[in-house]
Amino acid sequence: MSLMCRLARNLIWRLRRERARVGPVPGISEWLANGPIAVPEPPSATYPLDLDIGEVADGYHLIVRSISLTGEHLLFDYAFVPGLTEEARTEIWPNMNYGADVSPPGWNLACSEAEVYERPVPGASYAWFDFFRADYEFAGVSDGDYLRNRISRMTFDLRTGEARIQK
């Protein structure tokens, strides 16, 4: 018997002995039967910003306090200056459009009270928010009308957490 055959046989014997000691090693089909393999979530981070977006309603400025990134969401924390009166709470809210440099079809079709958004896909490097007056209607507007009515755009770097505002 050649040296290579003896080494291979010896190696196979060691593997069998090790399996007998620790139990069977699950195969691919056994892993699938036990459920999907968990994909690690991207790290969570909060980036303080305190940026004045501009006047979104008569006498009220929108301030972006921070943006937080979790495994699945981008959280938008904001405040109005001065604080909203009870009457103004029903009439004034952040009116904005959200996107990212990489956005696959069907991505970010809904938001919840302008605070919780779907996190951009892993390949995205920045997200952007276009801000408008609280009473502005998006439906059926042209690109020129959209840009004329935009108060400002905030671009947020997803890797560094830096943000900048363009008018």
Backbone as JSON Lines, residues from 0, in Angstrom:
{"i":0,"aa":"M","n":[0.85,-1.16,0.0],"ca":[0.0,0.0,0.0],"c":[0.9,1.23,0.0]}
{"i":1,"aa":"S","n":[0.55,2.18,-0.82],"ca":[1.39,3.37,-0.94],"c":[1.23,4.27,0.28]}
{"i":2,"aa":"L","n":[2.17,5.14,0.41],"ca":[2.16,6.08,1.53],"c":[0.92,6.96,1.5]}
{"i":3,"aa":"M","n":[0.52,7.43,0.33],"ca":[-0.66,8.29,0.19],"c":[-1.94,7.56,0.61]}
{"i":4,"aa":"C","n":[-2.05,6.31,0.24],"ca":[-3.23,5.52,0.62],"c":[-3.3,5.34,2.13]}
{"i":5,"aa":"R","n":[-2.16,5.06,2.77],"ca":[-2.13,4.9,4.22],"c":[-2.5,6.2,4.92]}
{"i":6,"aa":"L","n":[-1.99,7.33,4.43],"ca":[-2.34,8.63,5.03],"c":[-3.83,8.92,4.9]}
{"i":7,"aa":"A","n":[-4.38,8.66,3.72],"ca":[-5.8,8.91,3.5],"c":[-6.65,8.02,4.4]}
{"i":8,"aa":"R","n":[-6.29,6.74,4.5],"ca":[-7.06,5.81,5.34],"c":[-6.96,6.23,6.81]}
{"i":9,"aa":"N","n":[-5.77,6.66,7.24],"ca":[-5.56,7.1,8.6],"c":[-6.39,8.36,8.89]}
{"i":10,"aa":"L","n":[-6.44,9.28,7.95],"ca":[-7.21,10.51,8.12],"c":[-8.7,10.21,8.22]}
{"i":11,"aa":"I","n":[-9.18,9.31,7.36],"ca":[-10.6,8.94,7.41],"c":[-10.92,8.27,8.74]}
{"i":12,"aa":"W","n":[-10.04,7.42,9.22],"ca":[-10.26,6.76,10.5],"c":[-10.34,7.78,11.63]}
{"i":13,"aa":"R","n":[-9.46,8.8,11.61],"ca":[-9.47,9.85,12.64],"c":[-10.77,10.65,12.61]}
{"i":14,"aa":"L","n":[-11.24,10.96,11.41],"ca":[-12.5,11.71,11.29],"c":[-13.67,10.91,11.83]}
{"i":15,"aa":"R","n":[-13.72,9.61,11.52],"ca":[-14.8,8.76,12.03],"c":[-14.75,8.67,13.55]}
{"i":16,"aa":"R","n":[-13.52,8.53,14.09],"ca":[-13.36,8.45,15.54],"c":[-13.81,9.75,16.2]}
{"i":17,"aa":"E","n":[-13.48,10.9,15.6],"ca":[-13.87,12.2,16.15],"c":[-15.39,12.38,16.1]}
{"i":18,"aa":"R","n":[-16.02,11.97,15.0],"ca":[-17.49,12.06,14.9],"c":[-18.17,11.2,15.95]}
{"i":19,"aa":"A","n":[-17.63,10.01,16.18],"ca":[-18.2,9.11,17.18],"c":[-18.1,9.74,18.57]}
{"i":20,"aa":"R","n":[-17.02,10.49,18.81],"ca":[-16.82,11.12,20.11],"c":[-17.77,12.3,20.33]}
{"i":21,"aa":"V","n":[-18.0,13.16,19.31],"ca":[-18.81,14.38,19.47],"c":[-20.21,14.23,18.91]}
{"i":22,"aa":"G","n":[-20.52,13.14,18.24],"ca":[-21.84,12.95,17.65],"c":[-21.82,13.31,16.19]}
{"i":23,"aa":"P","n":[-22.91,13.03,15.51],"ca":[-22.95,13.27,14.07],"c":[-22.92,14.76,13.75]}
{"i":24,"aa":"V","n":[-22.26,15.09,12.66],"ca":[-22.22,16.46,12.16],"c":[-23.39,16.62,11.21]}
{"i":25,"aa":"P","n":[-24.25,17.62,11.44],"ca":[-25.43,17.75,10.57],"c":[-25.02,18.1,9.15]}
{"i":26,"aa":"G","n":[-25.73,17.48,8.21],"ca":[-25.52,17.79,6.81],"c":[-26.36,18.99,6.4]}
{"i":27,"aa":"I","n":[-26.27,19.4,5.15],"ca":[-27.01,20.56,4.67],"c":[-28.5,20.37,4.84]}
{"i":28,"aa":"S","n":[-29.02,19.2,4.51],"ca":[-30.46,18.97,4.62],"c":[-30.92,19.04,6.07]}
{"i":29,"aa":"E","n":[-30.08,18.62,7.02],"ca":[-30.45,18.72,8.43],"c":[-30.46,20.16,8.9]}
{"i":30,"aa":"W","n":[-29.55,21.0,8.41],"ca":[-29.56,22.42,8.77],"c":[-30.83,23.09,8.26]}
{"i":31,"aa":"L","n":[-31.22,22.77,7.03],"ca":[-32.44,23.36,6.47],"c":[-33.67,22.9,7.24]}
{"i":32,"aa":"A","n":[-33.68,21.65,7.7],"ca":[-34.82,21.15,8.46],"c":[-34.95,21.86,9.79]}
{"i":33,"aa":"N","n":[-33.85,22.34,10.35],"ca":[-33.88,23.04,11.63],"c":[-34.25,24.5,11.5]}
{"i":34,"aa":"G","n":[-34.53,24.99,10.31],"ca":[-34.92,26.37,10.11],"c":[-33.85,27.16,9.38]}
{"i":35,"aa":"P","n":[-34.2,28.38,8.97],"ca":[-33.24,29.2,8.23],"c":[-32.08,29.62,9.12]}
{"i":36,"aa":"I","n":[-30.97,29.83,8.5],"ca":[-29.79,30.3,9.21],"c":[-29.93,31.8,9.41]}
{"i":37,"aa":"A","n":[-29.72,32.25,10.63],"ca":[-29.88,33.68,10.95],"c":[-28.8,34.5,10.28]}
{"i":38,"aa":"V","n":[-29.22,35.56,9.62],"ca":[-28.28,36.5,9.01],"c":[-28.01,37.59,10.03]}
{"i":39,"aa":"P","n":[-26.77,37.9,10.33],"ca":[-26.5,38.92,11.34],"c":[-27.05,40.28,10.91]}
{"i":40,"aa":"E","n":[-27.65,41.0,11.87],"ca":[-28.18,42.33,11.59],"c":[-27.05,43.35,11.52]}
{"i":41,"aa":"P","n":[-27.21,44.36,10.66],"ca":[-26.23,45.43,10.67],"c":[-26.26,46.11,12.04]}
{"i":42,"aa":"P","n":[-25.16,46.68,12.46],"ca":[-25.13,47.32,13.78],"c":[-26.08,48.5,13.85]}
{"i":43,"aa":"S","n":[-26.59,48.75,15.05],"ca":[-27.44,49.9,15.29],"c":[-26.59,51.09,15.71]}
{"i":44,"aa":"A","n":[-27.01,52.27,15.27],"ca":[-26.27,53.49,15.63],"c":[-27.23,54.67,15.59]}
{"i":45,"aa":"T","n":[-26.98,55.65,16.45],"ca":[-27.75,56.89,16.46],"c":[-26.78,58.03,16.2]}
{"i":46,"aa":"Y","n":[-27.17,58.91,15.26],"ca":[-26.33,60.04,14.88],"c":[-27.04,61.34,15.24]}
{"i":47,"aa":"P","n":[-26.55,62.08,16.25],"ca":[-27.16,63.36,16.59],"c":[-26.88,64.38,15.5]}
{"i":48,"aa":"L","n":[-27.9,65.15,15.09],"ca":[-27.73,66.09,13.99],"c":[-28.08,67.53,14.38]}
{"i":49,"aa":"D","n":[-29.27,67.76,14.94],"ca":[-29.76,69.1,15.28],"c":[-29.62,70.07,14.11]}
{"i":50,"aa":"L","n":[-30.24,69.73,12.99],"ca":[-30.19,70.55,11.78],"c":[-31.53,71.24,11.55]}
{"i":51,"aa":"D","n":[-31.48,72.54,11.26],"ca":[-32.69,73.3,10.95],"c":[-32.98,73.15,9.47]}
{"i":52,"aa":"I","n":[-34.1,72.51,9.16],"ca":[-34.51,72.26,7.78],"c":[-35.07,73.52,7.15]}
{"i":53,"aa":"G","n":[-35.74,74.31,7.93],"ca":[-36.35,75.53,7.43],"c":[-37.79,75.65,7.93]}
{"i":54,"aa":"E","n":[-38.46,76.68,7.48],"ca":[-39.83,76.94,7.91],"c":[-40.79,76.08,7.08]}
{"i":55,"aa":"V","n":[-41.44,75.13,7.75],"ca":[-42.35,74.2,7.08],"c":[-43.81,74.63,7.2]}
{"i":56,"aa":"A","n":[-44.08,75.56,8.06],"ca":[-45.41,76.16,8.23],"c":[-45.16,77.54,8.82]}
{"i":57,"aa":"D","n":[-46.12,78.42,8.69],"ca":[-45.93,79.8,9.16],"c":[-45.48,79.82,10.62]}
{"i":58,"aa":"G","n":[-44.24,80.27,10.82],"ca":[-43.69,80.41,12.17],"c":[-43.09,79.16,12.76]}
{"i":59,"aa":"Y","n":[-43.1,78.03,12.06],"ca":[-42.58,76.77,12.6],"c":[-41.44,76.23,11.75]}
{"i":60,"aa":"H","n":[-40.32,76.0,12.4],"ca":[-39.17,75.38,11.74],"c":[-39.1,73.91,12.15]}
{"i":61,"aa":"L","n":[-38.68,73.08,11.19],"ca":[-38.49,71.66,11.46],"c":[-37.01,71.44,11.78]}
{"i":62,"aa":"I","n":[-36.76,70.79,12.9],"ca":[-35.39,70.47,13.33],"c":[-35.22,68.95,13.31]}
{"i":63,"aa":"V","n":[-34.22,68.48,12.58],"ca":[-33.89,67.05,12.59],"c":[-32.94,66.85,13.76]}
{"i":64,"aa":"R","n":[-33.43,66.17,14.78],"ca":[-32.62,65.98,15.99],"c":[-31.61,64.86,15.82]}
{"i":65,"aa":"S","n":[-32.04,63.74,15.23],"ca":[-31.1,62.63,15.03],"c":[-31.67,61.65,14.01]}
{"i":66,"aa":"I","n":[-30.79,60.79,13.53],"ca":[-31.18,59.67,12.69],"c":[-30.54,58.43,13.31]}
{"i":67,"aa":"S","n":[-31.36,57.39,13.46],"ca":[-30.87,56.12,14.0],"c":[-31.03,55.05,12.94]}
{"i":68,"aa":"L","n":[-30.05,54.18,12.86],"ca":[-30.09,53.03,11.96],"c":[-30.16,51.77,12.8]}
{"i":69,"aa":"T","n":[-31.16,50.94,12.54],"ca":[-31.27,49.64,13.19],"c":[-31.13,48.59,12.1]}
{"i":70,"aa":"G","n":[-31.33,47.34,12.46],"ca":[-31.2,46.26,11.48],"c":[-32.13,46.4,10.3]}
{"i":71,"aa":"E","n":[-33.35,46.88,10.53],"ca":[-34.34,46.97,9.46],"c":[-34.83,48.38,9.16]}
{"i":72,"aa":"H","n":[-34.57,49.33,10.05],"ca":[-35.21,50.63,9.92],"c":[-34.23,51.81,9.99]}
{"i":73,"aa":"L","n":[-34.69,52.91,9.46],"ca":[-34.06,54.21,9.64],"c":[-35.08,55.02,10.42]}
{"i":74,"aa":"L","n":[-34.69,55.49,11.59],"ca":[-35.59,56.23,12.48],"c":[-35.24,57.71,12.4]}
{"i":75,"aa":"F","n":[-36.25,58.5,12.14],"ca":[-36.1,59.94,11.93],"c":[-36.68,60.65,13.14]}
{"i":76,"aa":"D","n":[-35.82,61.29,13.95],"ca":[-36.27,61.99,15.16],"c":[-36.26,63.49,14.88]}
{"i":77,"aa":"Y","n":[-37.37,64.15,15.12],"ca":[-37.52,65.56,14.76],"c":[-38.28,66.32,15.85]}
{"i":78,"aa":"A","n":[-38.25,67.63,15.72],"ca":[-39.02,68.51,16.6],"c":[-39.35,69.78,15.82]}
{"i":79,"aa":"F","n":[-40.37,70.49,16.29],"ca":[-40.72,71.78,15.71],"c":[-40.32,72.88,16.69]}
{"i":80,"aa":"V","n":[-39.82,73.97,16.15],"ca":[-39.45,75.13,16.96],"c":[-40.2,76.33,16.41]}
{"i":81,"aa":"P","n":[-40.98,77.02,17.23],"ca":[-41.32,76.67,18.61],"c":[-42.18,75.41,18.64]}
{"i":82,"aa":"G","n":[-42.37,74.85,19.83],"ca":[-43.19,73.65,19.97],"c":[-44.6,73.89,19.45]}
{"i":83,"aa":"L","n":[-45.24,72.84,18.97],"ca":[-46.57,72.96,18.39],"c":[-47.64,73.15,19.46]}
{"i":84,"aa":"T","n":[-48.61,74.01,19.17],"ca":[-49.78,74.15,20.03],"c":[-50.69,72.95,19.78]}
{"i":85,"aa":"E","n":[-51.7,72.76,20.62],"ca":[-52.64,71.66,20.43],"c":[-53.32,71.75,19.07]}
{"i":86,"aa":"E","n":[-53.71,72.95,18.66],"ca":[-54.37,73.14,17.37],"c":[-53.42,72.84,16.21]}
{"i":87,"aa":"A","n":[-52.18,73.27,16.33],"ca":[-51.2,73.07,15.25],"c":[-50.83,71.6,15.08]}
{"i":88,"aa":"R","n":[-50.93,70.79,16.14],"ca":[-50.57,69.37,16.06],"c":[-51.39,68.62,15.01]}
{"i":89,"aa":"T","n":[-52.61,69.04,14.77],"ca":[-53.45,68.36,13.78],"c":[-53.22,68.88,12.37]}
{"i":90,"aa":"E","n":[-52.5,70.0,12.22],"ca":[-52.32,70.62,10.92],"c":[-50.89,70.61,10.4]}
{"i":91,"aa":"I","n":[-49.94,70.41,11.29],"ca":[-48.52,70.51,10.9],"c":[-47.81,69.19,11.21]}
{"i":92,"aa":"W","n":[-47.1,68.69,10.21],"ca":[-46.32,67.47,10.32],"c":[-45.18,67.56,9.32]}
{"i":93,"aa":"P","n":[-44.17,66.72,9.46],"ca":[-43.1,66.72,8.47],"c":[-43.65,66.2,7.14]}
{"i":94,"aa":"N","n":[-43.49,66.98,6.1],"ca":[-43.93,66.6,4.76],"c":[-42.66,66.39,3.95]}
{"i":95,"aa":"M","n":[-42.3,65.13,3.7],"ca":[-41.03,64.87,3.07],"c":[-41.09,63.64,2.18]}
{"i":96,"aa":"N","n":[-40.11,63.55,1.34],"ca":[-39.92,62.43,0.44],"c":[-38.57,61.82,0.79]}
{"i":97,"aa":"Y","n":[-38.49,60.49,0.86],"ca":[-37.29,59.8,1.31],"c":[-36.81,58.84,0.23]}
{"i":98,"aa":"G","n":[-35.5,58.76,0.03],"ca":[-34.93,57.84,-0.94],"c":[-33.48,57.55,-0.62]}
{"i":99,"aa":"A","n":[-32.85,56.77,-1.49],"ca":[-31.44,56.42,-1.3],"c":[-30.79,56.29,-2.67]}
{"i":100,"aa":"D","n":[-29.46,56.32,-2.69],"ca":[-28.76,56.21,-3.96],"c":[-28.93,54.84,-4.6]}
{"i":101,"aa":"V","n":[-29.19,53.8,-3.8],"ca":[-29.5,52.47,-4.32],"c":[-30.87,52.1,-3.75]}
{"i":102,"aa":"S","n":[-31.85,52.0,-4.63],"ca":[-33.2,51.67,-4.17],"c":[-33.87,50.72,-5.17]}
{"i":103,"aa":"P","n":[-33.91,49.44,-4.82],"ca":[-34.51,48.45,-5.72],"c":[-36.01,48.67,-5.89]}
{"i":104,"aa":"P","n":[-36.61,48.13,-6.95],"ca":[-38.05,48.28,-7.15],"c":[-38.84,47.79,-5.94]}
{"i":105,"aa":"G","n":[-39.84,48.58,-5.55],"ca":[-40.68,48.21,-4.42],"c":[-40.12,48.57,-3.07]}
{"i":106,"aa":"W","n":[-38.94,49.17,-3.03],"ca":[-38.34,49.52,-1.76],"c":[-38.98,50.79,-1.19]}
{"i":107,"aa":"N","n":[-39.19,50.84,0.11],"ca":[-39.66,52.01,0.85],"c":[-40.98,52.57,0.3]}
{"i":108,"aa":"L","n":[-41.98,51.72,0.23],"ca":[-43.26,52.17,-0.27],"c":[-44.14,52.78,0.81]}
{"i":109,"aa":"A","n":[-43.77,52.65,2.07],"ca":[-44.62,53.18,3.14],"c":[-43.77,53.72,4.28]}
{"i":110,"aa":"C","n":[-44.35,54.63,5.02],"ca":[-43.71,55.14,6.23],"c":[-44.77,55.23,7.32]}
{"i":111,"aa":"S","n":[-44.34,55.43,8.53],"ca":[-45.26,55.52,9.66],"c":[-45.04,56.85,10.36]}
{"i":112,"aa":"E","n":[-45.96,57.76,10.18],"ca":[-45.92,59.07,10.83],"c":[-44.6,59.8,10.63]}
{"i":113,"aa":"A","n":[-43.98,59.63,9.49],"ca":[-42.74,60.31,9.12],"c":[-41.61,60.07,10.11]}
{"i":114,"aa":"E","n":[-41.65,58.97,10.83],"ca":[-40.59,58.68,11.8],"c":[-39.85,57.39,11.51]}
{"i":115,"aa":"V","n":[-40.51,56.4,10.96],"ca":[-39.92,55.09,10.75],"c":[-39.93,54.77,9.26]}
{"i":116,"aa":"Y","n":[-38.74,54.49,8.74],"ca":[-38.59,54.15,7.33],"c":[-37.84,52.84,7.21]}
{"i":117,"aa":"E","n":[-37.99,52.2,6.08],"ca":[-37.22,51.01,5.78],"c":[-35.75,51.43,5.61]}
{"i":118,"aa":"R","n":[-34.85,50.68,6.22],"ca":[-33.43,51.0,6.09],"c":[-32.99,50.77,4.64]}
{"i":119,"aa":"P","n":[-32.17,51.67,4.11],"ca":[-31.66,51.44,2.74],"c":[-30.92,50.11,2.64]}
{"i":120,"aa":"V","n":[-30.89,49.57,1.43],"ca":[-30.23,48.28,1.19],"c":[-28.74,48.39,1.51]}
{"i":121,"aa":"P","n":[-28.07,47.26,1.8],"ca":[-26.66,47.3,2.19],"c":[-25.73,47.99,1.17]}
{"i":122,"aa":"G","n":[-26.06,47.98,-0.1],"ca":[-25.21,48.61,-1.1],"c":[-25.33,50.12,-1.15]}
{"i":123,"aa":"A","n":[-26.31,50.69,-0.46],"ca":[-26.51,52.15,-0.49],"c":[-25.45,52.85,0.34]}
{"i":124,"aa":"S","n":[-25.01,54.02,-0.14],"ca":[-24.03,54.8,0.62],"c":[-24.65,56.04,1.24]}
{"i":125,"aa":"Y","n":[-25.78,56.51,0.71],"ca":[-26.44,57.66,1.34],"c":[-27.95,57.58,1.14]}
{"i":126,"aa":"A","n":[-28.65,58.26,2.04],"ca":[-30.1,58.43,1.94],"c":[-30.36,59.92,1.87]}
{"i":127,"aa":"W","n":[-31.51,60.3,1.32],"ca":[-31.84,61.71,1.22],"c":[-33.3,61.94,1.61]}
{"i":128,"aa":"F","n":[-33.55,63.12,2.12],"ca":[-34.89,63.56,2.49],"c":[-35.14,64.9,1.82]}
{"i":129,"aa":"D","n":[-36.23,65.01,1.07],"ca":[-36.66,66.29,0.52],"c":[-37.81,66.79,1.38]}
{"i":130,"aa":"F","n":[-37.71,68.04,1.85],"ca":[-38.7,68.61,2.76],"c":[-39.55,69.65,2.04]}
{"i":131,"aa":"F","n":[-40.84,69.67,2.4],"ca":[-41.81,70.59,1.8],"c":[-42.67,71.2,2.9]}
{"i":132,"aa":"R","n":[-43.39,72.25,2.56],"ca":[-44.34,72.83,3.51],"c":[-45.38,71.76,3.86]}
{"i":133,"aa":"A","n":[-45.93,71.86,5.04],"ca":[-46.88,70.86,5.53],"c":[-48.1,70.73,4.63]}
{"i":134,"aa":"D","n":[-48.48,71.79,3.94],"ca":[-49.69,71.76,3.11],"c":[-49.41,71.42,1.65]}
{"i":135,"aa":"Y","n":[-48.18,71.07,1.29],"ca":[-47.84,70.78,-0.1],"c":[-48.35,69.4,-0.5]}
{"i":136,"aa":"E","n":[-48.95,69.29,-1.7],"ca":[-49.46,68.03,-2.24],"c":[-48.52,67.52,-3.33]}
{"i":137,"aa":"F","n":[-48.08,66.27,-3.23],"ca":[-47.19,65.68,-4.22],"c":[-47.9,65.2,-5.47]}
{"i":138,"aa":"A","n":[-49.15,64.83,-5.35],"ca":[-49.87,64.14,-6.43],"c":[-49.88,64.96,-7.73]}
{"i":139,"aa":"G","n":[-49.4,64.35,-8.79],"ca":[-49.46,64.94,-10.12],"c":[-48.58,66.15,-10.36]}
{"i":140,"aa":"V","n":[-47.51,66.31,-9.62],"ca":[-46.65,67.47,-9.81],"c":[-45.52,67.14,-10.79]}
{"i":141,"aa":"S","n":[-45.07,68.14,-11.51],"ca":[-43.94,67.97,-12.42],"c":[-42.64,68.09,-11.64]}
{"i":142,"aa":"D","n":[-41.55,67.69,-12.28],"ca":[-40.24,67.8,-11.64],"c":[-39.92,69.24,-11.28]}
{"i":143,"aa":"G","n":[-40.26,70.18,-12.18],"ca":[-39.99,71.6,-11.91],"c":[-40.78,72.1,-10.71]}
{"i":144,"aa":"D","n":[-42.04,71.7,-10.61],"ca":[-42.88,72.1,-9.47],"c":[-42.34,71.5,-8.18]}
{"i":145,"aa":"Y","n":[-41.9,70.26,-8.25],"ca":[-41.32,69.57,-7.1],"c":[-40.12,70.35,-6.57]}
{"i":146,"aa":"L","n":[-39.21,70.72,-7.47],"ca":[-37.99,71.43,-7.05],"c":[-38.29,72.85,-6.58]}
{"i":147,"aa":"R","n":[-39.23,73.54,-7.21],"ca":[-39.6,74.9,-6.78],"c":[-40.2,74.9,-5.38]}
{"i":148,"aa":"N","n":[-40.93,73.87,-5.04],"ca":[-41.61,73.82,-3.75],"c":[-40.8,73.14,-2.65]}
{"i":149,"aa":"R","n":[-39.7,72.56,-3.0],"ca":[-38.86,71.92,-1.99],"c":[-38.21,72.98,-1.12]}
{"i":150,"aa":"I","n":[-38.31,72.83,0.18],"ca":[-37.67,73.76,1.11],"c":[-36.17,73.47,1.15]}
{"i":151,"aa":"S","n":[-35.83,72.19,1.32],"ca":[-34.43,71.79,1.35],"c":[-34.31,70.28,1.18]}
{"i":152,"aa":"R","n":[-33.1,69.85,0.91],"ca":[-32.78,68.42,0.84],"c":[-31.69,68.16,1.86]}
{"i":153,"aa":"M","n":[-31.9,67.13,2.68],"ca":[-30.87,66.69,3.6],"c":[-30.33,65.37,3.07]}
{"i":154,"aa":"T","n":[-29.02,65.32,2.87],"ca":[-28.36,64.09,2.43],"c":[-27.62,63.52,3.64]}
{"i":155,"aa":"F","n":[-27.87,62.24,3.9],"ca":[-27.32,61.57,5.07],"c":[-26.39,60.44,4.62]}
{"i":156,"aa":"D","n":[-25.13,60.51,5.02],"ca":[-24.14,59.49,4.69],"c":[-24.35,58.29,5.62]}
{"i":157,"aa":"L","n":[-24.72,57.15,5.06],"ca":[-25.04,55.96,5.85],"c":[-23.82,55.34,6.51]}
{"i":158,"aa":"R","n":[-22.65,55.64,6.03],"ca":[-21.43,55.05,6.6],"c":[-20.83,55.9,7.71]}
{"i":159,"aa":"T","n":[-20.87,57.22,7.55],"ca":[-20.23,58.1,8.54],"c":[-21.22,58.78,9.47]}
{"i":160,"aa":"G","n":[-22.5,58.85,9.06],"ca":[-23.5,59.53,9.88],"c":[-23.5,61.04,9.69]}
{"i":161,"aa":"E","n":[-22.73,61.54,8.75],"ca":[-22.71,62.97,8.48],"c":[-23.91,63.36,7.63]}
{"i":162,"aa":"A","n":[-24.4,64.57,7.84],"ca":[-25.54,65.06,7.07],"c":[-25.24,66.48,6.6]}
{"i":163,"aa":"R","n":[-25.8,66.81,5.43],"ca":[-25.66,68.18,4.94],"c":[-26.99,68.6,4.31]}
{"i":164,"aa":"I","n":[-27.23,69.89,4.35],"ca":[-28.49,70.43,3.84],"c":[-28.2,71.28,2.62]}
{"i":165,"aa":"Q","n":[-29.02,71.06,1.58],"ca":[-28.97,71.87,0.37],"c":[-30.32,72.56,0.24]}
{"i":166,"aa":"K","n":[-30.3,73.79,-0.19],"ca":[-31.57,74.51,-0.39],"c":[-32.12,74.23,-1.76]}
